[in-house]
Amino acid sequence: MKVDQLSIFLENRAGRLAEVTKVLSDNGINIRALSLADTSDFGILRLIVNDFEKARAKLKESGFTVGRTSVVAVEVDDTPGGLHRLLEMLGAQNVNVEYMYAFVHQSGRNAIIIFRFDRTDQAIEILQANKVTIIPGDQLYTM
C-alpha cells in the first residue's frame, strides 16, 4: 500500500529544476505527481514517477542527491469536505500529516492525495478500517 517517492534536493537557482526534468525526459521517465517546497537556499522536489528505480539511478548519475520516501496515495471524493473527513479520522487517532499534495483524477469525481504520515502503518490501518481507497504504487505509477 505504500508508494515510493523520489525526494531530490535542489539548489535554489534558475534552471536547476529544468536539469531534473531533462534527465527524466531524456530517459523516458514520466512524472505522475510532484511537489516542490523551497527555502531561500534549497528546495525539495518530491516526485512520483512511472519508473522509480530508473529515475533514481539516472538522477544520481547526473549528480543529484536523491532519497526514497514511503508515502500513501488515497482516493478522496472531489467534493467539499472530502479532505476534512479524512483528516478528522486520522487526527482522532493522533496520526500526524507531515506533508501532502494532490491532483484531481477524472475531474469532478475523485482527487488523489499523496500523504507522508508520522506513523504510516497506523495510518494505513485506519484508512482501511474506514474503507478509504488506497491506491497501490503499481496503479498510481500508470495513472
Buried (B, 14 or more C-beta within 10 A) or exposed (E): BBBBBBBBEBEEEEEBBEEBBEBBEEBEBEBBBBBBEEEEEBBBBBBBBBBBEBBBEBBEEBEBEBEEBBBBBBBBBBEEEBBEBBBEBBEEEEBEBEBBBBBEBEEEEBBBBBBBBEBBEBBBBBBEEEEBEBBEBEEBBEB
